[in-house]
């Protein structure tokens, strides 16, 4: 037999109504004593075998409490309660088989063959109906419920609403409570985490060899730094600074002579948030030298700076001593060279070749000048420009020389051999080349190319150049070039002598951090 | 014949003392020798004919060459002074006016020329 079409009341699908029902969060929840009691009362008062609290959803009705029936929900087209949705009065149907709305209902035409229905609407605060509390009999009841029973069932309907509202409040409360509980738990976890990390922080803090402290800056009205106070210091702080019980104290009280530099730099860190690293002397702290890292900690308004530092006085003293030793060595070498010159002079006095003695002395002097240039960098390296100028200016007025090229740092050995080379070139220029006439000049230029240094020596304004007749030490030094294995190209032109010297950069350039033998 | 100009050479290293003396002779002048500033002052107090003092800077004793040069300018203003040193960083302001400075190892010809110019 085909299922007859039942008119579903429009109220069923009212979205507002459905929303309210949903907000009650009641559908598909387990039975609860409050609702069960209401249903028991309804049965008794109305003297029916069946009573239930029905909630009408869009496509079904669902029973929160049911007595006398073994089902908990039915499809919407079996719902009699649906018809109660549009009204606020109790729906009273004495004989379901006689009512056009219900006579084709499958619960009427088939099991359990219901005949009488009375349902009081469950009216939400907004006036919309979410379901019913209803009583059902399997025999028709003429006249339906009496007045007293209707009043009772409507009272019970209000009771159900109260239960639903109460329930909702409890749920909300529970949700809120569990939220709060969660928050508390979170805070506890965070607190615990803080405590753990605080412990770890502490143990790291105090196990550092380096001094560590957090300071708080104080500024004058004009924004300039005035002083700083120690918020906390680690155990190594005392050893590193000599300041005892610094926590809570102001630096100007602890060390009145502390230089302005320190306040300025920490003040800048506190204001800009930019970390710094530097080495500086603290005259007020026994003239110790410190390697310092400072960075802002916390929000800008807190003006706190964390400082990690190491006393490097010993290292600096060693470094300075090294510098002094190098310089002293350099000076002693120059004295030795003076002695060599003296020995040569005295020994060769009677030998007759004064020119040879002179050349010898002049080469020693050139070597000495090269040593001077190296001394400027404590014997680590020499700038190519300084070597060139140093070598040539002994022979002539600097206005007659122009030189230029990129900055190149030479290894000591390369600096010395280049100096001797330039000495020979300059000596020749004075004797036979452009420097032998008043207007002659020399141009020295260099460049880097493909891993090589290329140095050009060009004489101009002098007499035509000619290859030397004899190959003395001078020309041999020139031919050997800058490092002894490099390429030399000599040109003897009418305009004068010029030469190009090449040397691999990796053989002559100073590498920072390395010391060649 | 004029007696050659007397030059007092002050230097603690014997070989360099000798060398300086040789250069003085090469310049046509006559050397006197002192091994340190104290000896030099003793000689200067005893003689009237010293016209030039040639001194090293680094020497043992109560004075180095710079202090000696200042003392000479103070007590015997007419005496001309040549100062030499292994430390090239001697500033003109450290020396008396008119004193000449040469860094060791010095160019011997330059020294000879300077002495000749001073004696002239």
Interface residues (C-beta under 8 A of the other chain):
Chain A: X331 X332 X334 X335 X337 X338 X339 X340 X341 X342 X343 X345 X346 X349 X358 X361 X362 X364 X365 X368 X372 X394
Chain B: X13 X15 X16 X18 X19 X22 X86 X87 X88 X103 X104 X105 X106 X107 X108 X109
